Every structure is written in C-alpha cells, then in structure tokens.
Amino acid sequence: MTRQEKIREHLIELFEQTPNEEESGKLVDAVLWVLNEDGVVLKVERELPEPACCPEFAKCHEFCHTIEQCNMLKTGYVAVESLIKE
C-alpha cells in the first residue's frame, strides 16, 4: 500500500460518520484535492543525487561527492512526491 493510499484510508476512517461509504470517499477525495492544490507533499526516503564534479578533481571524486551530499542535507534537501498520484 502506498503512502497516498494509507492517508486516503485513514481519512475514510475519519469520515465514516457520513451517511454512506460513497459519500465518505467523495469527501476524502475532495479533502485530498484541496491539500494537493495547496502544495502539500509527502517527504520520501530516496538516495541523494550524485553532485556534478569537474574532471580535474577526479582524484578526490568520492570524497568530494560525500562532502557535497552532506552539504545538501545540511541545506535542507529532501525528496518529495505529490500527495495525489497523477
């Protein structure tokens, strides 16, 4: 089950007080759409991208990449995906 499906399932549980399951699903879809339109995203775990490195620095290639990847994390790099899968 994807993270989006888990969120949708939890929202349906919250809205189960509506008269029927179909209305509950429509309400959840509307809430997810509004959140998506407002820019809500999911933070996901992913490998850090390889930073660009100049050929003249090939000797320190691995070391340079490690430093650059640490800098990416320090500056707030995160991987995200849309709340609603397109």
C-alpha positions as CSV (number, residue, x, y, z in Angstrom):
1,M,0.0,0.0,0.0
2,T,1.4,3.4,-1.0
3,R,1.6,6.3,1.5
4,Q,-1.1,8.1,-0.5
5,E,-3.4,5.0,-0.1
6,K,-2.7,4.9,3.6
7,I,-3.6,8.6,4.0
8,R,-6.7,8.1,2.0
9,E,-7.7,5.1,4.1
10,H,-7.2,7.0,7.3
11,L,-9.3,9.9,6.0
12,I,-12.1,7.5,5.1
13,E,-12.0,6.1,8.7
14,L,-12.3,9.7,10.0
15,F,-15.2,10.4,7.7
16,E,-17.1,7.2,8.3
17,Q,-19.8,9.2,10.1
18,T,-21.2,10.3,6.8
19,P,-24.4,8.6,5.6
20,N,-22.7,6.1,3.3
21,E,-19.3,4.9,2.1
22,E,-19.7,6.5,-1.4
23,E,-20.2,10.0,0.2
24,S,-17.3,9.3,2.5
25,G,-15.0,8.5,-0.4
26,K,-16.1,11.6,-2.3
27,L,-15.4,13.8,0.8
28,V,-12.0,12.3,1.2
29,D,-11.2,12.9,-2.5
30,A,-12.2,16.5,-2.1
31,V,-10.0,17.0,1.0
32,L,-7.0,15.4,-0.7
33,W,-7.5,17.5,-3.8
34,V,-7.6,20.7,-1.7
35,L,-4.5,19.7,0.2
36,N,-2.7,18.8,-3.1
37,E,-3.7,22.2,-4.6
38,D,-2.3,23.9,-1.5
39,G,1.1,22.3,-2.2
40,V,1.0,19.5,0.4
41,V,3.6,16.9,-0.5
42,L,5.0,13.7,1.1
43,K,8.6,13.6,2.2
44,V,10.1,10.3,1.0
45,E,13.3,8.4,1.5
46,R,15.5,8.4,-1.5
47,E,19.1,8.2,-2.5
48,L,20.9,11.5,-2.7
49,P,21.7,12.5,-6.3
50,E,25.3,12.5,-7.4
51,P,26.6,16.1,-7.5
52,A,28.3,17.3,-10.6
53,C,32.1,17.1,-10.4
54,C,34.8,18.6,-12.6
55,P,37.1,16.0,-14.3
56,E,40.2,17.8,-12.9
57,F,39.1,16.8,-9.4
58,A,38.8,13.1,-10.2
59,K,41.3,12.2,-7.5
60,C,39.0,13.4,-4.8
61,H,35.9,12.3,-6.6
62,E,34.4,10.1,-3.9
63,F,35.4,12.4,-1.1
64,C,34.0,15.5,-2.9
65,H,30.7,13.7,-3.5
66,T,30.4,12.7,0.1
67,I,31.0,16.3,1.2
68,E,28.6,17.7,-1.4
69,Q,25.9,15.2,-0.3
70,C,26.4,16.2,3.4
71,N,26.0,19.8,2.3
72,M,22.8,19.0,0.5
73,L,21.4,17.5,3.7
74,K,22.6,20.5,5.8
75,T,20.8,22.9,3.5
76,G,17.5,21.1,3.8
77,Y,17.5,18.8,0.7
78,V,14.5,16.5,0.9
79,A,12.9,14.2,-1.7
80,V,9.1,14.7,-2.1
81,E,6.3,13.2,-4.1
82,S,2.9,14.5,-4.8
83,L,0.1,13.9,-2.3
84,I,-2.1,12.6,-5.2
85,K,-0.5,10.3,-7.7
86,E,-1.2,11.6,-11.2
